[in-house]
Amino acid sequence: MAFGGTSATRGRDGSAPVWLFDLDDTLHDAGVSAFRGINVAMTDYIERELAVDRAEADRLRGHYWARYGATMLGLIRHHGVRAPHFLHDTHRLPGLEQRLRAHPHDLAALARLPGRRLILTNAPRAYAERVLDALGMRRLFHGIVAIEQMRMFGHWRPKPDARMFRALCTKLRVRPSRCVLVEDTLAHQKSARAVGLHTVWMQRWLLSRGSAHGPEAGLELRRKPAFVCDRIRALPDLLRIRQRPSQRPRPIPR
């Protein structure tokens, strides 16, 4: 199966891929527009709700992010924090829309991709909708899978939880080999590739900053891990990538 272009994107059986796009640092530069405000808001929340000092609140925020892939999971598991309250309080971000910008060539590239296009983000839905509206991209996606939809049997399963990827493929009624995950975070790609998804590492804003951040700080950006199928620097590069036959994963269990 090949991805990209008007004819090379469809498989031999005529099927089109399902594109799963991360949001922050994949479709926009969240380091400039959102992350600073989110980090401050999360630290404020922890300091206030857990009644700890500022240094401890900042430590817990970073520690739970590195350990669980989402600060919220650590707060739920160890402190009984209510997820809806946390998500609403930490993603209000006044003035967010004024800090967001999209390039016309990105919009054009997204519009040309065949098949379904979905947002897959560990952020809350209300935040994702605000970002997509401000970027002028909402009309280009067929749906949003936000963190509120990443619950299974009463447990939160956000990226990089492999169970969530499997459940999503089942819900979409699509084999993992037909799904393309476009992400900036390697931990999410590693998990998705183990399930059988085609993985694309978006490096645009990582390269502009010269380094990765958070749990991937110090990562060599010019090296491609085995679980990464393709690397891109801009969304139009998606029109040229291919899934090679040797990378075709095993079918989803029936």
N, C-alpha and C positions, 0 to 999 in steps of 0.2 A: 504494500500500500504506500502511496506517495502523498505528501502534503505540500500544498503550495501551487500557485498558478491556477488557471481556469480548467485545465485538463489533467494536470499532474496531481491534483489533490484528491481525486477519487480512487478508491480501491478497484481491484480487478472485478469485484462483484458490483461495482457501481455505487457503493456506500460512501458517504462522506464522513469525515471525522467529527467528533464532539470535542470542542475546545473548552478547556477549563482554565480560566484566567485568574491568577491572583490579582489583587488590587494594588496595595501599597508597594511602592518601589518596583512594580511591574508595569502598570498603566500610567503611573505618575510618580514624580519625585517626592515621596512622602517625607524624606529627610528634611526637606525645605518646608513643606506645606502642613504636615500633620504630626510626625513623630515627636518632635520636641514638646508640643502641646499635650499630646497623649501621655508622654512620660511624666511630665509635671503633674498632670491631672491624676494619674495613677498613684504617684508618690503622695500627693495631697490626700487622696482617698485613704490610703493605707495609714498615713499618719493620724488622720482624724478617726477612722473607724476602729483601728486596732489600738489607738492611744499609745503610740510609740513615738520616739523622737525622729527628726528628719533623716538622720543618717541611717537609722535602722529601717525606716520606711523605704528609702532608696535601695538599701541592700536587699530587702525582701522582694522588691519589684524585680530587680535584676536576677536574683537567685531563682525565683519561681519561673521566670521566663526561660532561663537556661535549662532548668530541670524538666519542666513540663511542656515547653513550647508555647505557653500562654500564662501570663501572670495570674489571670483569673482562676485557672485550675488549682494553683497552689493556695490561693486565698479561700477557695471553696473547700478544698480537702483539709486544710489545717486550721482554718479560722471560721468556717461556717458562713462565709460571705454569700449573699444572695446575688446570683449572676445578673438578673435584670437591673437591679439597683446599681451594681458596679458598672455595667456597660453603659447605661444612660448617663451616669455621673461623669464618667471618664471620656466620653466622646461628644460632649456638647460643643467644644472647640469654636468659640465665637470668631467670626471673620474667616473661617476656613475657605469658603468659596472664593474670596478675593485672592487667595494664595495659590489657587489651582490654575494650571494652564495646559492646554493640549495643542499638539501640532497637527495641521491639516493632513500631513502624510500618514500620521498614525490613524486618524479617522478613516482615511481612504483604504488603508491596508486592512483594517478590521472589517470594513464593509465588503471587501473582496474575498474574505475567507469563506469557504463553503461549509455547509453543515451548521449544526447548532453551536452557539457561543454562549457560555455561561460564566458568571463570576463565581469564584470559589474562594471565600475570604474568612479569616478568623475574626474579622471585625463585625460589629453589629449591623443589621440590615439598614437601619436609618442612616448610619454613617456612609455605608456603601452607596445608597441612593443619592445622598448629597454630593458625594465625590463624582459619581457618574453624570449627574445632572450638570454640575459645574464644568465638567470636561466636555460636555456635549456627546457623551458616549452611550447614554442609557438606551437610546433607540437601537443601538448596534448589538445589544445582547438580548437573548431570549429568556433569561432568567437570572436570579441571584440566589446562590446558596451561601447564606451567612452563618455565623456561629450559632444563631438560635436554632437552625435546622440540623445542627451536628450533635444531636442527642440520641443515644441508643439505650433502651432499657433503663432509663433514668440516669444515665451517666453521660457526661459531656465527652465528645470524641472529636475535637477539632484537629486540624492538620498538626502534626504529621501522623495521626492515628490511622493505621492501615485498615482497621475495621470500617472507618468512615468511608475510605476510598472504595472498598468493596461494596458497601451498602449503597453508595451513590451510583455506581455502575449498574447495580441491580435495579435501583429505582428508575434510572434512565433507560433501562432495558437495552443496554449496549455492552459489548465485550470491552474489557479494559484496553485491548490492543487497538481499539478505534478511538480511544480518548487521548488527547494531547494536553498535558499539564504545562502551562507557561508560568514560571515561578522565578523569584529571585532567591529563595531560601533553599539551600541544598538539603537540609534535613527533611523537608517536605518532598523533595524530588526523590530522595533515596527510598522513602517509604512507598511513594506512588509507583516507582519503577519495580519494586519487589512485588507489587500487586499485578503489574503488567502494563501500566500506562506508558505512553511515549512521553519523555520528559524534555523540556526545553528550558535552559537556564538563561533568564534575562539578566544581562550584566550592565545594562545602560548606565544606571545611576551608581552602581558599585564601582564601575570604572571611572566615572566622573569624580567620585570621591577618592579614588585611588586605593580603597581597601574595603573589605567587608566589615560588618559591625555586629554587635551582640555576640551570640554564641559562635559565630563564624569569623570573629575578628582575627586578623592575621592570616587569613586564608590566601593562598596563591591563586589569583584570579585567572591566570593564564593556563592553569592546569585543569583538564577536564576529567572529573571522576568517572569511573566506569558506568555508574548509574545515570549519568547525564547523556542523553542521546544527541542533543544539539545545544549550541550556545548562540545567542543572538545579542546584538547591541541596539536594535531598534525593532519595532513591530513590523515594518515592511520586510524584514529578514524572514519572517514566517512564511512568506510566499515562495521561498526558495528551499525550505528544508524538506527532507525526505525521511521516511521511516524505512530503513534497510531491511531486507528479508531476514538477515541474521539476527535482527533485533526483535522479530515478531514474537511476543510473549505467548505463554500458554493460554488456552481459552478459559473463560470464567466457568467455574463449576456449576453444573445444572442439577 
